[in-house]
């Protein structure tokens, strides 16, 4: 039986299911540069993508694994529909 070709994803996003978050705060301890707690103690994630090889990605994986509520997931970042940015362009 043939195996499907391996797919590589170079960037990831943290997805938080706010309805499942119980405010344990373990995720913010594991990955403080990408996850912080709001005034009520619930997680808030950074929208910026994580890239392969970054220390933040390893920490984000630990945060996902440590979440007792299963509220965090790492998902492949959607590719931008815009073309490459021009040098000097302001987004």
C-alpha positions as CSV (number, residue, x, y, z in Angstrom):
1,X,0.0,0.0,0.0
2,X,1.4,3.4,-1.0
3,X,1.8,6.0,1.8
4,X,0.6,9.5,1.2
5,X,3.4,12.1,0.5
6,X,4.6,13.9,3.7
7,X,3.3,17.4,3.9
8,X,5.4,20.1,5.6
9,X,3.9,23.2,7.1
10,X,6.3,26.0,7.8
11,X,4.0,28.2,9.8
12,X,1.4,27.5,12.5
13,X,-1.2,29.4,14.5
14,X,-2.5,28.9,18.0
15,X,-6.2,28.4,18.0
16,X,-8.1,28.9,21.3
17,X,-11.6,27.6,21.8
18,X,-12.7,30.2,24.3
19,X,-15.8,28.2,25.3
20,X,-13.6,25.3,26.5
21,X,-11.0,27.5,28.4
22,X,-11.4,27.0,32.1
23,X,-8.7,29.6,33.1
24,X,-6.2,27.2,34.5
25,X,-3.3,29.4,33.2
26,X,-0.9,26.6,32.5
27,X,-0.7,27.6,28.8
28,X,0.5,31.1,29.7
29,X,3.2,29.6,31.9
30,X,4.4,27.3,29.1
31,X,4.3,29.9,26.3
32,X,4.3,33.4,27.8
33,X,5.5,35.1,24.6
34,X,2.3,33.9,22.7
35,X,-0.3,33.5,25.4
36,X,-1.4,35.8,28.2
37,X,-4.2,35.8,30.7
38,X,-7.0,38.4,30.6
39,X,-8.3,40.2,33.7
40,X,-10.5,37.2,34.5
41,X,-7.7,34.6,34.1
42,X,-8.7,33.3,30.7
43,X,-6.2,32.7,27.9
44,X,-5.7,35.1,25.0
45,X,-3.5,34.1,22.1
46,X,-1.3,36.1,19.8
47,X,-2.5,36.1,16.2
48,X,1.0,36.1,14.8
49,X,2.1,32.8,13.1
50,X,4.7,30.5,14.6
51,X,7.4,29.2,12.3
52,X,9.3,25.9,12.2
53,X,12.5,26.1,14.1
54,X,11.3,28.9,16.5
55,X,11.6,28.2,20.2
56,X,8.1,29.7,20.5
57,X,6.7,26.8,18.5
58,X,8.1,24.2,20.8
59,X,6.7,26.1,23.8
60,X,3.3,26.4,22.0
61,X,3.3,22.6,21.5
62,X,3.9,22.2,25.2
63,X,1.1,24.6,26.0
64,X,-1.3,22.7,23.8
65,X,-0.3,19.4,25.4
66,X,-0.6,20.8,28.9
67,X,-4.1,22.3,28.6
68,X,-6.3,20.2,30.8
69,X,-9.5,21.5,29.1
70,X,-8.2,20.8,25.6
71,X,-8.9,24.4,24.6
72,X,-5.7,25.0,22.6
73,X,-4.7,23.6,19.2
74,X,-1.9,24.3,16.7
75,X,-3.3,24.6,13.2
76,X,-1.5,25.3,10.0
77,X,-1.5,29.0,9.2
78,X,-3.6,29.9,6.2
79,X,-1.6,31.2,3.3
80,X,-2.0,34.8,2.6
81,X,-4.1,35.5,-0.5
82,X,-2.2,38.6,-1.2
83,X,0.9,38.5,-3.3
84,X,4.4,39.1,-1.8
85,X,4.9,42.5,-0.2
86,X,6.9,45.0,-2.2
87,X,10.1,46.3,-0.6
88,X,9.2,49.4,1.5
89,X,5.5,48.8,1.3
90,X,3.5,49.6,4.4
91,X,0.8,47.0,5.3
